[in-house]
Amino acid sequence: CPTATEGECVVGSATGALHAFELETGRLVTSVKGAHAGPVHVVAEGPGGRLLSCGKDGAVRLWSRALEPILEHPLLDGIARGLALLAPQPRLRACDWSSDHGLLLGTWASELLLVPSPNVGGEPRVIASGHAQAASCTRSVELGSRPISAACCARSAAPPTAVDCEAEGEVGGAVRALATPPEEFALGLAVSSGDDRMLRVWDLKRGASVLSQPAESAVTSLDFDASSGESLKVNEVLGLRLSAALAGGG
């Protein structure tokens, strides 16, 4: 779960530690042992240039660039209220920050939580309680040169059972990756993927899934190309392009 910032790369470990390395030399700059009480699954950019980390212990931590813990921040208050909406002792598997909308959190239990940015206001809400049973899209949109319609949305209205997941080589129902476009493009969207092997596009204002597409294989990494704002990297491979039409709703 590396995050590159100001010439350094910050990674989380299976032992709950955070490590900052110098990108050019690979030199270990600093370490924080016991940052989490279990494996760290994500280190991500946070509000005001700070860093966010989350993991199996269900905690979300806020850090300075120097990996100093930040214990008081309006976002942390919202996170505490939001985590109370999830299943007991949630295991956090994915997160992504957008100052326009807030913090998205994905869990091993297939839940998707949105904690609004303090700049936006509002209460946290659970967008999905089962990634595989998110609402199907109801209109056709363009994803690159390929038209995507309701015909290729969720495979079933019901969530996959343990037998279904086992038969398809999937394990559990975790939300494994989240991404929002660069803020300057202001698309109001987020993309998620999980063990259901579906790529889902979310309208963050409505808290609804507007597009679903099966992925060819398990997706563990999502990121947007900063130069275009619409090109989405899936497992580090530049692929899908989100049409601006998605931002219009409907």
Legacy VTK file of the C-alpha trace (Angstrom):
# vtk DataFile Version 3.0
C-alpha trace
ASCII
DATASET POLYDATA
POINTS 250 float
0.000 0.000 0.000
2.633 2.599 -0.972
1.953 6.328 -1.217
4.541 8.574 -2.829
4.841 12.103 -1.465
7.562 14.779 -1.663
10.336 12.442 -2.712
9.376 9.745 -0.233
7.323 6.564 -0.376
5.268 5.592 2.666
4.243 1.950 3.046
2.308 -0.029 5.622
3.390 -3.440 6.873
1.743 -6.686 7.955
2.928 -5.989 11.496
1.029 -2.675 11.753
4.018 -0.393 11.158
4.477 2.506 8.746
7.779 3.078 6.929
8.935 6.067 4.889
11.623 5.475 2.252
13.539 7.949 0.109
12.460 7.303 -3.476
15.786 8.081 -5.107
18.018 6.017 -2.830
15.654 3.588 -1.105
16.986 4.759 2.250
14.698 4.236 5.240
13.820 7.695 6.537
11.545 6.897 9.469
9.363 4.151 10.899
6.352 4.125 13.199
5.912 0.803 14.967
2.454 -0.010 16.281
0.724 2.476 13.993
-2.052 -0.121 13.758
-2.918 -3.201 15.792
-2.702 -5.451 12.763
-1.827 -5.363 9.052
-1.987 -1.956 7.339
-3.898 -2.326 4.085
-3.880 1.259 2.776
-1.789 4.415 3.040
-3.365 7.278 1.080
-3.268 11.023 0.583
-5.504 12.824 3.076
-6.804 16.336 3.774
-4.351 19.217 3.552
-1.477 17.070 2.338
-1.672 14.784 5.357
-1.643 10.989 5.132
-4.348 8.479 5.994
-3.833 4.854 6.957
-6.291 2.057 7.671
-6.206 -1.675 8.117
-7.464 -4.881 9.617
-7.907 -3.339 13.073
-10.748 -1.169 11.734
-8.988 2.084 12.662
-8.325 5.097 10.436
-5.268 7.155 11.422
-4.236 10.624 10.294
-0.536 11.513 9.970
1.670 14.459 9.116
4.140 14.138 6.248
6.764 13.315 8.854
4.550 10.457 10.138
3.616 12.287 13.315
0.153 11.228 14.576
-2.635 13.796 14.301
-5.184 13.148 17.036
-7.568 16.078 16.542
-9.186 16.942 13.204
-12.817 17.426 12.088
-12.481 14.506 9.693
-11.595 12.152 12.553
-14.861 13.073 14.300
-16.783 12.175 11.141
-14.875 8.914 10.781
-15.817 7.883 14.317
-19.510 8.489 13.576
-19.234 6.672 10.257
-17.525 3.563 11.616
-20.400 3.205 14.081
-22.696 2.603 11.082
-20.730 -0.442 9.919
-20.708 -4.013 11.122
-19.013 -4.453 14.522
-15.214 -4.402 14.367
-15.020 -3.561 10.648
-11.899 -4.699 8.802
-10.970 -1.847 6.477
-9.543 -2.857 3.120
-9.629 0.265 0.913
-9.832 4.040 1.207
-9.614 7.118 -0.982
-9.796 10.846 -0.190
-11.373 13.694 -2.171
-11.605 17.193 -0.699
-14.731 17.782 -2.808
-16.603 14.874 -1.235
-14.651 13.286 1.599
-13.299 9.900 2.593
-14.439 6.634 1.037
-13.858 3.459 3.032
-14.303 -0.109 1.832
-14.474 -3.110 4.164
-13.900 -6.852 4.080
-17.661 -7.206 4.685
-18.400 -5.592 1.298
-19.516 -2.272 2.813
-18.788 1.131 1.286
-18.844 4.162 3.600
-18.658 7.853 2.656
-17.496 10.294 5.346
-18.150 13.839 4.010
-15.312 16.324 3.893
-15.474 18.897 6.716
-15.572 21.529 3.945
-18.778 19.992 2.575
-20.525 19.044 5.796
-23.186 16.423 6.348
-23.325 13.068 8.077
-21.517 9.855 7.087
-23.586 7.347 5.155
-23.246 3.770 3.985
-23.418 3.761 0.185
-23.467 -0.023 -0.147
-23.895 -2.858 2.331
-22.988 -5.448 -0.284
-20.744 -4.518 -3.184
-22.253 -7.273 -5.331
-25.803 -6.062 -4.768
-25.252 -2.369 -5.512
-28.001 -0.819 -7.618
-27.735 -1.552 -11.311
-27.309 1.337 -13.700
-30.428 2.335 -15.597
-29.030 4.125 -18.624
-26.459 3.685 -21.332
-23.157 5.536 -21.039
-19.889 5.578 -22.929
-16.787 4.047 -21.378
-14.120 4.893 -23.920
-15.326 3.685 -27.300
-17.486 0.935 -25.804
-21.147 1.644 -24.986
-22.071 0.187 -21.600
-25.716 -0.347 -20.744
-27.826 -1.977 -18.057
-27.330 -5.290 -19.827
-23.812 -5.596 -18.422
-24.493 -4.397 -14.925
-24.626 -6.591 -11.829
-24.713 -10.288 -12.606
-27.523 -10.847 -10.126
-29.809 -8.796 -7.936
-28.692 -10.928 -4.992
-25.197 -10.881 -3.465
-22.949 -13.844 -4.310
-23.075 -16.672 -1.822
-20.001 -18.285 -0.297
-20.517 -21.167 -2.736
-20.657 -18.751 -5.703
-17.446 -17.036 -4.600
-15.696 -20.329 -4.029
-16.739 -21.645 -7.433
-15.419 -18.560 -9.183
-12.136 -18.439 -7.273
-13.197 -15.448 -5.225
-12.642 -15.150 -1.497
-15.087 -13.332 0.789
-16.661 -10.055 -0.289
-14.066 -7.355 0.310
-14.019 -3.965 -1.394
-10.373 -4.025 -2.464
-9.764 -0.766 -4.356
-11.221 2.760 -4.546
-10.344 5.764 -6.694
-11.670 9.252 -7.392
-10.655 11.433 -10.376
-8.206 14.313 -9.809
-10.030 17.141 -8.053
-9.507 19.646 -10.860
-11.800 17.570 -13.084
-14.644 17.674 -10.521
-16.541 14.736 -11.999
-18.252 13.898 -8.709
-17.497 10.230 -9.235
-15.683 7.333 -7.610
-14.794 3.860 -8.858
-14.641 0.716 -6.741
-13.816 -2.938 -7.210
-14.061 -5.987 -5.007
-14.150 -9.730 -4.698
-17.302 -9.764 -6.818
-15.000 -8.829 -9.739
-17.157 -5.863 -10.695
-15.968 -2.342 -11.480
-18.561 0.108 -10.180
-18.857 3.833 -10.810
-20.542 5.851 -8.055
-22.274 9.212 -8.112
-21.050 10.552 -4.768
-23.699 13.260 -4.510
-26.505 10.731 -4.808
-24.627 7.886 -3.157
-25.707 5.569 -5.944
-24.086 3.180 -8.391
-24.491 4.516 -11.943
-22.418 1.986 -13.853
-21.213 -1.581 -13.369
-18.921 -3.627 -15.547
-17.398 -7.081 -14.997
-13.619 -7.111 -14.665
-11.610 -9.747 -16.493
-9.767 -10.695 -13.302
-9.487 -9.704 -9.659
-8.806 -5.966 -9.287
-6.571 -4.867 -6.422
-5.460 -1.440 -7.689
-7.354 1.508 -9.162
-5.947 4.924 -10.009
-6.751 7.802 -12.352
-4.314 9.228 -14.858
-3.623 12.761 -13.607
-3.230 14.199 -17.106
-6.701 13.342 -18.411
-8.864 12.850 -15.333
-10.910 10.214 -17.165
-8.404 7.441 -17.876
-8.536 4.777 -15.210
-5.622 2.502 -14.408
-6.813 -0.981 -13.460
-4.078 -3.050 -11.793
-1.591 -0.413 -13.003
-2.668 -0.848 -16.659
-4.202 2.187 -18.367
-7.563 1.074 -19.655
-11.072 2.401 -19.131
-12.058 5.982 -19.927
-14.938 7.587 -18.082
-17.173 9.722 -20.239
-18.042 13.191 -18.973
-21.663 12.146 -19.558
-21.452 10.123 -16.346
-21.299 13.311 -14.279
-24.702 14.387 -15.544
-26.714 11.758 -13.677
-30.046 10.618 -15.041
LINES 1 251
250 0 1 2 3 4 5 6 7 8 9 10 11 12 13 14 15 16 17 18 19 20 21 22 23 24 25 26 27 28 29 30 31 32 33 34 35 36 37 38 39 40 41 42 43 44 45 46 47 48 49 50 51 52 53 54 55 56 57 58 59 60 61 62 63 64 65 66 67 68 69 70 71 72 73 74 75 76 77 78 79 80 81 82 83 84 85 86 87 88 89 90 91 92 93 94 95 96 97 98 99 100 101 102 103 104 105 106 107 108 109 110 111 112 113 114 115 116 117 118 119 120 121 122 123 124 125 126 127 128 129 130 131 132 133 134 135 136 137 138 139 140 141 142 143 144 145 146 147 148 149 150 151 152 153 154 155 156 157 158 159 160 161 162 163 164 165 166 167 168 169 170 171 172 173 174 175 176 177 178 179 180 181 182 183 184 185 186 187 188 189 190 191 192 193 194 195 196 197 198 199 200 201 202 203 204 205 206 207 208 209 210 211 212 213 214 215 216 217 218 219 220 221 222 223 224 225 226 227 228 229 230 231 232 233 234 235 236 237 238 239 240 241 242 243 244 245 246 247 248 249
